[in-house]
């Protein structure tokens, strides 16, 4: 059973003295069980609207949404105990310790406080558990926010920009944490504008644009589907090698220190053979790799993920 299923969801916002704005335009989304699923879209693509609709912080105009096979928002109160979320910057009592904040949160939800120290250990805050939250770095506060979202032992975590504003060390802390949680069986729906981070963390990804899904699948499959079909090679005489390959029918261009780029070719063996027949030999040969940012820009025509 899929954890999240969204089908043909529409949402339009009415605006004062302005034309209505369509946020979701027949959006479909499927998130399987376990692992980390990236949810990407340019600014204004409807991503945040979708997350809010899933948590009944907003209501779709039409379409169907379900979590754990239960329709949302109708059955959300019956499954909310299995869902944790962090949609905005986490808010805590700054003069209280991290441990006390989680203890009070557990009590307000009528949950046992016995898991507080376990959660602090999971997010790597055991040594700072007794320190006031106002002394925490931004990365530590984000991790405390994730711990707060996990107080209920959720099967599903919905996180919006958990690495927002973090330095490289803080991003690595959060990345490692989410990877551990995903590997342990928790299903994580992760929205982020940091495409390199998504590529490192996520098992699957869905990209939306203008309120519609444009691609979805395992990260490796999405990248493979947009392969450049190109190879880059190193050789002592770049211009000469490029000329030989061009004469042999390849689309080749010498790029100086970056090697020779050969486009629209599926097999590097043919390149090696053509050069060897002319007495030229390779120092190295590698497929030209496409990354998630390139795929994102190709599919959405936008440089800003949100």
N, C-alpha and C positions, 0 to 999 in steps of 0.2 A: 504493500500500500504506500502511495506517495504521501509525504507529510503535508505538502501544500499543493493545491490544485486551483488555478485561476483560469476561468474561461470567458472570453468575450466581454471583458469588463470595460464599461464606459463611465467616465466622470467628467462633467463640465462645470466650471465655476462661473457663476453670474457675477458681473462686475459693474459697479456704479458708473454710469455714463460711458461705458466701454462695451464692445462686443463680448459675448461670452467666450471663455477660454477653455478649450478642450485639453484636459490633462491626461486622460486615458481614452484611447480610441480602439476598443476591441482587443485589449491586452490579454494574452495567454501566458501562463507561467506554471511550470511544474517543477517541484523540488522533491527529490527522492529521500530515502531514509539514510541518515548518517552522513558524515563528511561536511565539507564547507562548500557552499554554493554562492558564487559571486553574482551580484545583481548590479549591473552597470547601465548608465545612461547619461547623455549630456545634460547640462543645466536645462531645466524646464522640460525634461523628457517624461515626467510623471512618476519617477522612481519613488520619491518620498510620499507622494499621494498614495501609491500602491501599498507601501508599508503601513501607512496610517489606516487604510481601509482594512488591511488584514487584522489590525489590532482594534478595529471599531473606533478609532479616533477620528475617522471620517467615514462617509457612507457612499458606496458606488451608486450611480444612477441605474445601472442595469448590469447583467452578467452574473456569474456565480463564483463564489470564493469558498474554499473549504480548507480546514486544517485538521489533520488526523481523520479525514473522512467526514468531519462534522461541518455543516454549513455555517458560514460566518456572515453576519453577526449573530444569527438566531441562537446558535448553540455555543457561542464563545464562552459564556459563563461556566459551562460544564467542562471546558478543556483548558481554561486560562491557567490552572494550576500546573500545567505541563509546559507553559510557555514563559520564557524570560525575554526581556527586550531592553534595548538601550538605544533610543532614537535621538536623544539630544545629549548635551554635556551633562554628566551625572551631577546631581545636587546632594550635598551632604552637610551635616552640621560641622562647620570648620573647626570649632574649638573642641570637638569630641574626637576621640581616637578612631582609627579605622575599625578596630574590633568593636567599639561601642556603637558605632554607626550601624554595623551589620547586625549586632545584637538587637538594637531597637527596631530595625527593619523586620527582623524575624518575629519579634514579639507582636508588632502591629499586624502581621499577617497570620498570627496565631500558629507560628511554626516553631519547632524546637530550636533552641539556640546551640545545640550540641554540634552543629555543622559549621559554626562560625570559624573556628580555628582551622578546620579542614579546608574551607574555602580560601582563607587567607594563605594557606600553604599552596593551594592549587594555583593561585595567581601570583605567587612569589612575594607576598607581603608579610610573611611571618615576623621577620626582624623589625618591621616598621609598624606592627599591629598596634602597639601602645602609643605611637606618636600621634599628635594632632593632625587631622587631615589638612589643615591650612599649611602645614610644613611639607606636604607631599608635592612631588614634581607632577607635571601634567600627565606623564606616563603612568605614575603610580595611581593617580586619581582615575584614569581610564581603566586600569586593572581593577581598582576597587569597584568601579561601576559595573564591570563584567561580573565580579563576585556578587554584587547586589542582584544582578539579573539571574544569578544561579542559585539564589537562596532557596527557591522552590524545587530544586533538583529538576529543572526543566528538560524535556526531551527535545525542545526546539528553542534555539536562541536567535532572535532577530536583532541585528546590530547595524546601526547606521553610522558610518564613519568612525569606527572605534580607534583608528590611528590618527584622527584629525589633530593637527597641531603638535604632533610628537616629533622629537628629534630622532635621528637614525637608531640610537640605542633604545629609545622608547618604542619605536615601531617594531624592532626586533623582538622586544619583550612581548608585545601584544601578538605579533605574528606567531611566535613559538607557542604561546598559550592557546590561541585558536586552533593551531595545528594539532596540539595534544588533545583538545576537547573533541575535535572532529574525528580523530583517530580512535577515541574512546567510545564512539557511538552516538554522541550528541549531533543533532542536525543543526547546522548554522547557516542562516541566510545573511550574507554579509554584503552591505552596500559600501562602496569606497570609490573615491576618485583617484586613488593611487594604483594605477594599472599594473605597475611592476610588482607591487605588494600582492594584488589579487592573483597575478600569475604564479607567484610563489606559494600562496596559501591554498588556493581553491582547487577542488577536484573538478567542479563543474562551473559553468558560467552562463548567465543569460544577459543579453545586451538588448536594451530597448531604445527606441528613438521615436519622438513625437507620439508617445503613448502606445506604441505598438512594439511587439517582440520582433527583432530582426535576426537573431540567431540564439541558439541554446544548445548545450551539450558539454561533454567533457572538454576541459581546457585543451588537452592534446589534440582532440578531434577538431575543435574549432580552429586551432592554429594550422593543422594539417590541411583543412579544407581551403585555407587561404595561402597555401604554400607559394613561394615566389618562383618555383621551378628554375632556380638559378644556383650556380656554383661560383665560388671565389677561389682563385688559385694563386700560388706564389711560384715565381720562376725568375731566373736571373735576368732574362731579357723580356720585360713585360711588353713593350711595343712590338717586338718581333713575334712573341707568342700570340698576341692579339691578332696580328696580321695573318699568321698561319691559320688560326682558328676561323677567322672571317672568310678566308679563301676556301676553307673546308665546309663552309655553310653555317657556321655558328654565329650567333649574335654576341660578339665579344668586344670588350672595351678595356683598355689599360687604364687603371686608376692609380698609378704611381705606387706609393707606399702601401696602399690598400689592396694591391694585387690586381689581377685581371678578373673582371666580372663577366661571366658567361650566362646569358639569359635564355629562357625557354628551352631548357634541356632537362630530361628526366634522369639521365644516367651519366655519372662522371667517368665511366669507363671509356666512352667514346671520345671524351676530351683528352684523356691520357693517351689513347691510341693515336689520335691525330697529331699530338705534339711529339710523341716518341718517333713516329714515322719521319718527322722533320729533324730529328736529332736533338730535340729539346726535352728536358726532364723536369718534373715538378719537385719543388721543395715541400709543398703542401697543397692539399685540395680539400675544401669543406663546403657543404651545402650552405647556401645563404639562408639564415634563419629569420623567420617572421616572428614578431612578438605581439603581445596582446594589444599594445598601443596602436600598432600599424593596422591590425584588424579592426579595432574600434573606430579609427579615423576613416577607414575604407567604408565601413558599414553605416556610420552615422554622419559622416561629413562634418564632424564637430571636434574641436580640440579640447573641450572641457567636459570631463566626466564628472558626474555629481552623484 
